[in-house]
Amino acid sequence: MASLKEVKNRISTVQSTRKITSAMKMVASSKLHHAQQDIERLRPYADNVRNMTSRFLAGDAGPAAQYAPRPVHRVAMVLFTSNSSLCGAFNANAVKQLLHNVQTMQQQGVEIARIYTVGKKGAESVRKTGLPIVADHHNLVDHPAYAGSSVIARELMQGFIAGEWDKVVLVYHHFRSAGSQVLTTATLLPIDASEADGQHSAGADAYIVEPDAATVLQTLLPQTITLSLHAALLDNIASEHAARVIAMQVATDNADELLRELTLTYNKTRQQAITTELLDIVGGSMA
């Protein structure tokens, strides 16, 4: 059995660790609050833009030819992770999903042209696999600016139009609530008119457009693609903070349980030591 000093040192260590995990939980909760507000503010606007685009795609304007579906031979992928750890299996699951998608595509004869990573953890993991990473935009995780998302979206659109890849896939965590984050694989490009929501099938006739629907669609499509990418970024950031809150809460609860066990062990050891001393005293007086 461990000595009183050893048990006391362990109690002190666990108490220090508990203070750290508790503080990290509060920090993550504060960041989650702001990240949740950001994604909740963006979603109505992004949904309306997508709905408007769906109406144009369902109408006579049709999908813009340069963003239309075509046979898939090469694929570009965007992986969203975090810059730091201590958020459970958040990053590991995202990387695992990406590798699963890559394996499935390669089995189908599809080449992985490039992988864009948003987050240091994803970049570190993917580099070990030897897959082609074009750039790591980890700065967007700490500073999620729309301008930064538009840079990536512009490169993806230019590559798609130039024929460098035939499909763009996003891998990220979709934020539903503080307790629910769904790992999602979504197609950013191409844009398929058949995926337009049925309730928006009225087409572009619901709008008065100038100069014409096709011209408006040419401007609207890049904005919709950029918004989808930026929404995925904000979704992933909110999911990261939510995952860290849960991980730190679990760590704090485990520390509390360990403290109870150590305290009980300390008291038992102390009582045993006192009993032993009393027996020694009694035995000495009777000798």
VOBA-1610 file (N, C-alpha, C; in pm, whole numbers, padded with zeros to 5 digits, always signed):
BEGIN
Met+00084-00119+00000Met+00000+00000+00000Met+00088+00125+00000Ala+00047+00225-00074Ala+00124+00349-00083Ala+00128+00419+00051Ser+00237+00493+00074Ser+00252+00566+00199Ser+00162+00689+00198Leu+00144+00748+00317Leu+00061+00868+00329Leu+00115+00982+00244Lys+00246+00994+00240Lys+00307+01102+00163Lys+00280+01084+00013Glu+00290+00960-00035Glu+00266+00934-00176Glu+00121+00962-00214Val+00028+00920-00129Val-00114+00943-00156Val-00144+01093-00153Lys-00085+01163-00058Lys-00107+01307-00047Lys-00053+01380-00170Asn+00062+01336-00219Asn+00118+01397-00341Asn+00029+01372-00461Arg-00028+01251-00470Arg-00118+01221-00581Arg-00244+01306-00573Ile-00295+01326-00452Ile-00413+01411-00435Ile-00384+01553-00481Ser-00268+01603-00445Ser-00229+01738-00484Ser-00215+01749-00636Thr-00158+01646-00698Thr-00141+01646-00844Thr-00276+01645-00915Val-00366+01560-00868Val-00499+01550-00930Val-00576+01680-00911Gln-00563+01742-00795Gln-00631+01870-00772Gln-00581+01977-00867Ser-00450+01979-00893Ser-00394+02076-00987Ser-00445+02049-01129Thr-00449+01921-01166Thr-00500+01885-01298Thr-00646+01923-01312Arg-00723+01901-01207Arg-00866+01935-01211Arg-00887+02084-01232Lys-00802+02165-01169Lys-00813+02310-01187Lys-00790+02348-01333Ile-00693+02280-01397Ile-00661+02310-01537Ile-00778+02270-01627Thr-00829+02147-01610Thr-00939+02100-01695Thr-01065+02183-01674Ser-01090+02224-01551Ser-01207+02307-01523Ser-01194+02444-01589Ala-01073+02502-01582Ala-01050+02632-01645Ala-01061+02620-01797Met-01008+02513-01856Met-01016+02493-02000Met-01160+02474-02044Lys-01240+02411-01961Lys-01381+02393-01995Lys-01451+02529-02001Met-01421+02616-01904Met-01485+02748-01904Met-01442+02831-02024Val-01314+02822-02060Val-01265+02896-02177Val-01332+02843-02304Ala-01339+02710-02315Ala-01402+02650-02433Ala-01551+02685-02439Ser-01616+02692-02324Ser-01757+02729-02322Ser-01779+02871-02373Ser-01688+02961-02333Ser-01698+03099-02380Ser-01677+03107-02531Lys-01576+03034-02581Lys-01549+03034-02725Lys-01664+02968-02802Leu-01722+02865-02743Leu-01836+02798-02806Leu-01954+02893-02820His-01976+02975-02719His-02087+03070-02724His-02072+03164-02843His-01951+03217-02861His-01928+03310-02973His-01934+03238-03107Ala-01875+03117-03114Ala-01877+03042-03239Ala-02018+03001-03278Gln-02098+02965-03177Gln-02237+02928-03205Gln-02315+03048-03258Gln-02291+03165-03202Gln-02357+03285-03252Gln-02317+03313-03397Asp-02190+03293-03430Asp-02143+03319-03566Asp-02214+03230-03667Ile-02221+03100-03639Ile-02282+03009-03735Ile-02433+03028-03741Glu-02495+03062-03629Glu-02639+03083-03629Glu-02677+03212-03702Arg-02587+03310-03700Arg-02612+03433-03777Arg-02595+03408-03926Leu-02499+03325-03962Leu-02471+03302-04104Leu-02574+03212-04170Arg-02625+03113-04100Arg-02711+03012-04162Arg-02833+03069-04233Pro-02908+03161-04173Pro-03025+03213-04246Pro-02988+03277-04379Tyr-02880+03355-04379Tyr-02837+03420-04504Tyr-02789+03316-04605Ala-02706+03222-04559Ala-02655+03119-04649Ala-02769+03035-04705Asp-02867+03002-04621Asp-02982+02923-04668Asp-03062+02999-04773Asn-03083+03128-04750Asn-03158+03208-04847Asn-03084+03219-04981Val-02952+03235-04974Val-02875+03242-05099Val-02882+03109-05173Arg-02869+02998-05099Arg-02879+02866-05161Arg-03018+02844-05221Asn-03121+02888-05148Asn-03257+02873-05199Asn-03277+02954-05327Met-03222+03075-05327Met-03233+03158-05447Met-03161+03092-05564Thr-03042+03039-05537Thr-02967+02970-05643Thr-03043+02848-05692Ser-03106+02776-05599Ser-03183+02657-05637Ser-03298+02695-05729Arg-03361+02809-05703Arg-03471+02852-05790Arg-03421+02881-05931Phe-03306+02946-05941Phe-03252+02975-06072Phe-03209+02847-06143Leu-03150+02753-06067Leu-03107+02627-06127Leu-03227+02545-06174Ala-03339+02557-06101Ala-03459+02481-06137Ala-03536+02548-06249Gly-03504+02673-06279Gly-03576+02746-06382Gly-03511+02732-06518Asp-03547+02822-06606Asp-03498+02815-06743Asp-03349+02848-06753Ala-03295+02917-06650Ala-03154+02957-06658Ala-03063+02835-06662Gly-03103+02729-06589Gly-03022+02608-06589Gly-02890+02629-06517Pro-02818+02522-06488Pro-02690+02536-06420Pro-02585+02599-06511Ala-02497+02678-06453Ala-02388+02734-06532Ala-02302+02620-06582Ala-02270+02623-06711Ala-02199+02511-06774Ala-02065+02484-06707Gln-01998+02588-06662Gln-01864+02570-06606Gln-01866+02503-06469Tyr-01982+02501-06402Tyr-01994+02434-06273Tyr-02079+02307-06281Ala-02114+02265-06403Ala-02204+02151-06421Ala-02130+02019-06395Pro-02203+01914-06357Pro-02141+01782-06334Pro-02077+01727-06460Arg-01971+01647-06441Arg-01903+01580-06551Arg-01839+01453-06495Pro-01792+01365-06581Pro-01727+01243-06531Pro-01613+01275-06436Val-01607+01202-06326Val-01510+01231-06220Val-01386+01144-06237His-01272+01208-06262His-01143+01139-06273His-01045+01187-06166Arg-01057+01313-06128Arg-00967+01372-06027Arg-01051+01450-05927Val-01013+01441-05800Val-01092+01504-05694Val-01000+01589-05606Ala-01050+01706-05566Ala-00985+01789-05465Ala-01067+01780-05337Met-01000+01776-05223Met-01070+01761-05096Met-01026+01870-04999Val-01118+01910-04912Val-01089+02009-04808Val-01120+01946-04673Leu-01020+01936-04587Leu-01035+01875-04455Leu-01031+01985-04349Phe-01134+01990-04265Phe-01141+02087-04155Phe-01113+02016-04023Thr-01012+02063-03951Thr-00982+02012-03817Thr-00954+02131-03726Ser-00884+02106-03616Ser-00851+02215-03523Ser-00701+02239-03523Asn-00660+02347-03459Asn-00518+02377-03444Asn-00460+02317-03317Ser-00544+02286-03220Ser-00497+02232-03092Ser-00572+02104-03059Ser-00522+02034-02960Ser-00579+01906-02922Ser-00670+01922-02802Leu-00681+01818-02720Leu-00766+01815-02601Leu-00913+01837-02635Cys-00957+01779-02747Cys-01098+01785-02785Cys-01149+01646-02821Gly-01099+01547-02748Gly-01145+01410-02768Gly-01100+01355-02903Ala-01190+01280-02965Ala-01159+01217-03094Ala-01199+01304-03212Phe-01216+01433-03187Phe-01265+01526-03290Phe-01178+01522-03416Asn-01048+01541-03400Asn-00958+01545-03515Asn-00935+01407-03574Ala-00920+01307-03488Ala-00894+01171-03535Ala-01009+01120-03622Asn-01131+01150-03582Asn-01247+01105-03661Asn-01252+01173-03797Ala-01219+01303-03801Ala-01220+01376-03929Ala-01115+01320-04024Val-00995+01295-03972Val-00888+01239-04056Val-00925+01099-04103Lys-00982+01020-04013Lys-01023+00884-04049Lys-01128+00887-04161Gln-01222+00982-04152Gln-01324+00994-04256Gln-01262+01033-04389Leu-01166+01126-04386Leu-01098+01168-04508Leu-01027+01049-04573Leu-00952+00972-04493Leu-00878+00859-04547Leu-00973+00752-04602His-01087+00736-04536His-01187+00641-04586His-01240+00686-04723Asn-01267+00816-04735Asn-01314+00869-04863Asn-01208+00854-04972Val-01083+00880-04935Val-00973+00866-05031Val-00961+00722-05077Gln-00967+00627-04984Gln-00956+00486-05020Gln-01070+00443-05112Thr-01192+00489-05079Thr-01308+00453-05161Thr-01292+00507-05303Met-01248+00633-05314Met-01231+00692-05447Met-01121+00623-05526Gln-01011+00592-05461Gln-00901+00526-05531Gln-00943+00388-05580Gln-01024+00318-05503Gln-01075+00189-05548Gln-01164+00202-05671Gln-01225+00319-05686Gln-01310+00346-05802Gln-01231+00403-05920Gly-01098+00412-05903Gly-01014+00463-06010Gly-01006+00614-06016Val-01046+00682-05908Val-01044+00828-05904Val-00914+00874-05838Glu-00847+00969-05898Glu-00721+01022-05846Glu-00747+01139-05751Ile-00673+01142-05641Ile-00681+01255-05548Ile-00583+01361-05595Ala-00636+01467-05652Ala-00551+01571-05710Ala-00481+01653-05603Arg-00560+01707-05511Arg-00504+01791-05405Arg-00592+01782-05281Ile-00528+01811-05167Ile-00601+01817-05041Ile-00569+01950-04974Tyr-00672+02027-04947Tyr-00658+02151-04871Tyr-00692+02119-04726Thr-00606+02159-04634Thr-00634+02136-04493Thr-00654+02270-04423Val-00755+02274-04339Val-00783+02392-04256Val-00771+02345-04111Gly-00654+02364-04053Gly-00628+02315-03918Gly-00496+02240-03913Lys-00413+02268-03814Lys-00280+02208-03802Lys-00287+02058-03778Lys-00383+02013-03697Lys-00391+01871-03663Lys-00418+01785-03786Gly-00506+01834-03872Gly-00534+01760-03994Gly-00415+01758-04087Ala-00346+01872-04098Ala-00228+01881-04186Ala-00119+01785-04139Glu-00095+01779-04008Glu+00009+01691-03954Glu-00023+01544-03983Ser-00150+01508-03969Ser-00189+01367-03990Ser-00185+01330-04138Val-00232+01419-04224Val-00238+01387-04367Val-00098+01383-04428Arg-00008+01467-04381Arg+00128+01467-04435Arg+00195+01332-04414Lys+00163+01267-04303Lys+00224+01137-04274Lys+00180+01029-04373Thr+00066+01051-04438Thr+00015+00952-04533Thr+00074+00969-04672Gly+00140+01083-04696Gly+00198+01107-04827Gly+00101+01163-04929Leu-00020+01197-04887Leu-00117+01253-04980Leu-00079+01397-05016Pro-00118+01444-05134Pro-00074+01577-05181Pro-00149+01692-05114Ile-00084+01757-05018Ile-00141+01875-04953Ile-00090+01999-05026Val-00181+02080-05073Val-00140+02200-05145Val-00108+02313-05050Ala-00183+02323-04941Ala-00161+02431-04845Ala-00241+02403-04718Asp-00190+02453-04606Asp-00261+02441-04479Asp-00307+02580-04437His-00435+02604-04440His-00491+02734-04404His-00533+02733-04256His-00438+02698-04167His-00473+02686-04025His-00506+02821-03962Asn-00463+02930-04025Asn-00492+03062-03968Asn-00642+03091-03966Leu-00718+03026-04055Leu-00862+03048-04059Leu-00933+02992-03936Val-00872+02895-03870Val-00934+02836-03751Val-00938+02939-03638Asp-00830+03013-03621Asp-00824+03115-03516Asp-00887+03246-03560His-00885+03272-03689His-00943+03396-03742His-01032+03362-03862Pro-01154+03317-03837Pro-01242+03270-03946Pro-01304+03384-04027Ala-01224+03447-04110Ala-01272+03559-04191Ala-01328+03508-04324Tyr-01433+03574-04369Tyr-01495+03538-04498Tyr-01395+03556-04612Ala-01310+03657-04601Ala-01211+03681-04705Ala-01117+03562-04720Gly-01080+03501-04608Gly-00994+03383-04615Gly-01063+03265-04679Ser-01191+03246-04649Ser-01267+03138-04711Ser-01280+03161-04861Ser-01297+03287-04900Ser-01314+03318-05043Ser-01187+03287-05121Val-01070+03298-05056Val-00945+03266-05124Val-00941+03118-05160Ile-00977+03033-05063Ile-00979+02888-05090Ile-01085+02855-05193Ala-01205+02914-05178Ala-01314+02886-05271Ala-01276+02928-05413Arg-01207+03040-05425Arg-01168+03087-05558Arg-01070+02989-05622Glu-00973+02940-05544Glu-00878+02843-05598Glu-00949+02715-05641Leu-01045+02671-05560Leu-01117+02548-05592Leu-01201+02565-05719Met-01266+02680-05731Met-01347+02706-05851Met-01260+02717-05975Gln-01147+02786-05962Gln-01058+02801-06077Gln-01003+02667-06122Gly-00966+02583-06024Gly-00916+02451-06057Gly-01022+02364-06122Phe-01146+02378-06076Phe-01256+02301-06134Phe-01284+02345-06277Ile-01289+02476-06298Ile-01315+02528-06432Ile-01202+02492-06528Ala-01077+02494-06479Ala-00962+02463-06564Ala-00947+02313-06589Gly-01027+02232-06521Gly-01020+02088-06542Gly-00914+02018-06459Glu-00857+02087-06358Glu-00757+02024-06273Glu-00820+01917-06185Trp-00944+01932-06151Trp-01021+01830-06081Trp-01167+01840-06123Asp-01237+01730-06106Asp-01375+01720-06153Asp-01475+01723-06038Lys-01426+01727-05916Lys-01515+01726-05800Lys-01440+01783-05681Val-01512+01854-05593Val-01454+01908-05470Val-01538+01858-05353Val-01472+01796-05255Val-01541+01735-05142Val-01494+01800-05012Leu-01589+01831-04924Leu-01558+01887-04792Leu-01577+01780-04685Val-01484+01774-04589Val-01497+01685-04473Val-01488+01773-04349Tyr-01596+01780-04274Tyr-01602+01868-04157Tyr-01707+01817-04059His-01712+01878-03941His-01815+01847-03841His-01926+01951-03850His-02047+01903-03871His-02163+01992-03874His-02214+02012-03732Phe-02228+02138-03692Phe-02270+02171-03556Phe-02422+02174-03547Arg-02478+02083-03468Arg-02622+02082-03443Arg-02654+02146-03308Ser-02580+02106-03207Ser-02597+02161-03073Ser-02470+02138-02995Ala-02467+02185-02873Ala-02347+02168-02790Ala-02318+02021-02763Gly-02419+01938-02773Gly-02399+01795-02747Gly-02402+01709-02871Ser-02415+01769-02988Ser-02426+01692-03112Ser-02350+01759-03224Gln-02244+01691-03271Gln-02167+01738-03386Gln-02156+01620-03484Val-02202+01640-03604Val-02212+01531-03702Val-02099+01542-03803Leu-02019+01436-03812Leu-01912+01432-03911Leu-01975+01420-04050Thr-01942+01515-04138Thr-02012+01528-04265Thr-01915+01528-04382Thr-01954+01458-04488Thr-01884+01465-04616Thr-01980+01527-04717Ala-01945+01644-04769Ala-02035+01718-04858Ala-01963+01752-04988Thr-02040+01755-05097Thr-01986+01793-05228Thr-02004+01943-05248Leu-01893+02012-05266Leu-01897+02156-05293Leu-01914+02183-05442Leu-01843+02110-05523Leu-01851+02118-05669Leu-01850+01977-05725Pro-01922+01949-05833Pro-02003+02040-05915Pro-02138+02071-05853Ile-02212+02162-05915Ile-02346+02196-05872Ile-02445+02124-05962Asp-02528+02042-05900Asp-02623+01961-05975Asp-02762+02020-05961Ala-02824+02057-06072Ala-02958+02117-06068Ala-03062+02021-06013Ser-03038+01890-06026Ser-03134+01791-05978Ser-03142+01788-05827Glu-03042+01849-05756Glu-03042+01851-05611Glu-03118+01971-05556Ala-03176+02053-05642Ala-03252+02168-05596Ala-03372+02123-05515Asp-03399+02192-05407Asp-03509+02158-05317Asp-03642+02171-05390Gly-03729+02072-05372Gly-03857+02073-05441Gly-03941+02193-05411Gln-03933+02248-05289Gln-04017+02362-05255Gln-03972+02489-05327His-03856+02484-05393His-03808+02601-05468His-03815+02576-05618Ser-03898+02482-05659Ser-03904+02444-05800Ser-03977+02547-05885Ala-04025+02657-05824Ala-04094+02759-05902Ala-04002+02824-06003Gly-03870+02814-05979Gly-03774+02867-06075Gly-03750+03015-06058Ala-03678+03072-06154Ala-03639+03212-06144Ala-03754+03306-06171Asp-03870+03253-06213Asp-03984+03340-06242Asp-04033+03413-06118Ala-03995+03363-05998Ala-04039+03428-05876Ala-03966+03560-05853Tyr-03862+03590-05932Tyr-03783+03711-05916Tyr-03790+03795-06044Ile-03772+03923-06025Ile-03753+04014-06138Ile-03603+04043-06145Val-03538+04001-06251Val-03393+04009-06258Val-03351+04096-06375Glu-03238+04162-06355Glu-03177+04243-06461Glu-03028+04212-06463Pro-02964+04193-06578Pro-03027+04201-06712Pro-03102+04074-06749Asp-03054+03955-06700Asp-03125+03831-06729Asp-03081+03727-06625Ala-03158+03617-06616Ala-03134+03516-06513Ala-02997+03450-06527Ala-02955+03423-06650Ala-02827+03357-06671Ala-02711+03442-06620Thr-02717+03573-06644Thr-02611+03663-06597Thr-02608+03669-06445Val-02726+03677-06384Val-02734+03679-06238Val-02679+03549-06179Leu-02710+03439-06245Leu-02665+03309-06195Leu-02514+03298-06199Gln-02451+03355-06300Gln-02306+03352-06310Gln-02241+03422-06191Thr-02307+03524-06137Thr-02255+03594-06019Thr-02297+03524-05890Leu-02416+03469-05891Leu-02471+03408-05771Leu-02403+03277-05734Leu-02366+03198-05834Leu-02306+03067-05808Leu-02174+03077-05731Pro-02078+03162-05770Pro-01955+03173-05690Pro-01982+03216-05546Gln-02079+03306-05527Gln-02111+03350-05392Gln-02168+03234-05310Thr-02252+03154-05373Thr-02311+03039-05304Thr-02204+02938-05265Ile-02110+02912-05355Ile-02002+02818-05327Ile-01914+02868-05213Thr-01882+02996-05215Thr-01799+03054-05109Thr-01871+03049-04975Leu-02001+03081-04976Leu-02079+03076-04853Leu-02085+02934-04796Ser-02099+02835-04883Ser-02103+02696-04837Ser-01972+02657-04770Leu-01860+02701-04828Leu-01730+02671-04770Leu-01713+02743-04636His-01754+02870-04630His-01740+02946-04506His-01832+02890-04397Ala-01950+02847-04435Ala-02042+02787-04337Ala-01983+02658-04281Ala-01917+02579-04365Ala-01851+02457-04317Ala-01741+02491-04218Leu-01666+02599-04245Leu-01560+02643-04154Leu-01619+02680-04018Leu-01723+02763-04017Leu-01784+02806-03890Leu-01849+02688-03818Asp-01910+02598-03894Asp-01967+02476-03835Asp-01860+02397-03761Asn-01746+02381-03827Asn-01638+02301-03770Asn-01577+02366-03646Ile-01566+02499-03649Ile-01509+02569-03533Ile-01602+02555-03411Ala-01732+02573-03433Ala-01827+02556-03323Ala-01824+02412-03271Ser-01812+02316-03362Ser-01807+02175-03322Ser-01681+02146-03242Glu-01570+02209-03281Glu-01445+02189-03207Glu-01458+02234-03062His-01512+02353-03042His-01526+02405-02905His-01625+02320-02825Ala-01731+02274-02890Ala-01827+02188-02822Ala-01762+02057-02780Ala-01682+02000-02869Ala-01612+01875-02837Ala-01513+01896-02723Arg-01447+02012-02720Arg-01352+02039-02612Arg-01425+02059-02479Val-01540+02124-02481Val-01619+02139-02358Val-01654+02003-02301Ile-01699+01913-02388Ile-01737+01779-02343Ile-01615+01704-02290Ala-01503+01712-02363Ala-01381+01641-02321Ala-01330+01691-02187Met-01332+01823-02167Met-01284+01879-02041Met-01381+01851-01926Gln-01511+01843-01956Gln-01608+01807-01854Gln-01586+01662-01809Val-01563+01574-01905Val-01535+01434-01872Val-01407+01422-01790Ala-01304+01498-01829Ala-01177+01496-01756Ala-01196+01547-01613Thr-01275+01653-01598Thr-01301+01707-01464Thr-01378+01608-01378Asp-01478+01543-01438Asp-01555+01441-01364Asp-01466+01325-01322Asn-01376+01283-01412Asn-01283+01175-01377Asn-01189+01215-01265Ala-01147+01341-01267Ala-01060+01391-01160Ala-01135+01392-01027Asp-01262+01432-01029Asp-01342+01431-00906Asp-01355+01289-00851Glu-01380+01194-00939Glu-01393+01054-00896Glu-01261+01002-00840Leu-01151+01036-00906Leu-01020+00992-00858Leu-00986+01056-00724Leu-01026+01182-00707Leu-01003+01249-00578Leu-01079+01181-00466Arg-01202+01139-00494Arg-01279+01068-00391Arg-01211+00937-00352Glu-01162+00864-00452Glu-01094+00738-00424Glu-00964+00760-00348Leu-00888+00860-00389Leu-00761+00889-00321Leu-00784+00937-00178Thr-00886+01018-00159Thr-00918+01066-00024Thr-00956+00949+00066Leu-01036+00857+00013Leu-01073+00738+00090Leu-00950+00655+00122Thr-00862+00638+00024Thr-00738+00562+00047Thr-00651+00632+00151Tyr-00643+00765+00143Tyr-00563+00841+00239Tyr-00616+00823+00382Asn-00748+00832+00396Asn-00807+00816+00530Asn-00786+00677+00585Lys-00801+00575+00498Lys-00779+00437+00543Lys-00635+00415+00583Thr-00543+00467+00502Thr-00400+00452+00533Thr-00365+00524+00663Arg-00424+00643+00680Arg-00398+00720+00803Arg-00452+00647+00926Gln-00574+00593+00914Gln-00632+00519+01026Gln-00550+00395+01059Gln-00503+00327+00953Gln-00421+00208+00975Gln-00291+00244+01045Ala-00232+00359+01005Ala-00107+00402+01068Ala-00130+00435+01215Ile-00243+00502+01245Ile-00274+00536+01384Ile-00297+00409+01466Thr-00371+00314+01407Thr-00397+00188+01478Thr-00267+00114+01507Thr-00177+00113+01409Thr-00048+00045+01427Thr+00032+00111+01539Glu+00030+00246+01542Glu+00102+00316+01648Glu+00043+00286+01785Leu-00091+00283+01792Leu-00155+00252+01921Leu-00121+00112+01968Leu-00118+00017+01873Leu-00084-00122+01912Leu+00062-00129+01960Asp+00148-00051+01893Asp+00288-00050+01937Asp+00299+00007+02078Ile+00221+00115+02105Ile+00227+00177+02239Ile+00175+00080+02344Val+00060+00018+02312Val+00001-00077+02408Val+00093-00196+02430Gly+00152-00245+02321Gly+00242-00359+02332Gly+00366-00323+02413Gly+00416-00199+02398Gly+00533-00157+02470Gly+00506-00141+02619Ser+00384-00093+02654Ser+00352-00074+02794Ser+00328-00204+02868Met+00288-00307+02790Met+00262-00437+02851Met+00387-00520+02862Ala+00492-00479+02791Ala+00615-00558+02794Ala+00687-00544+02927
//
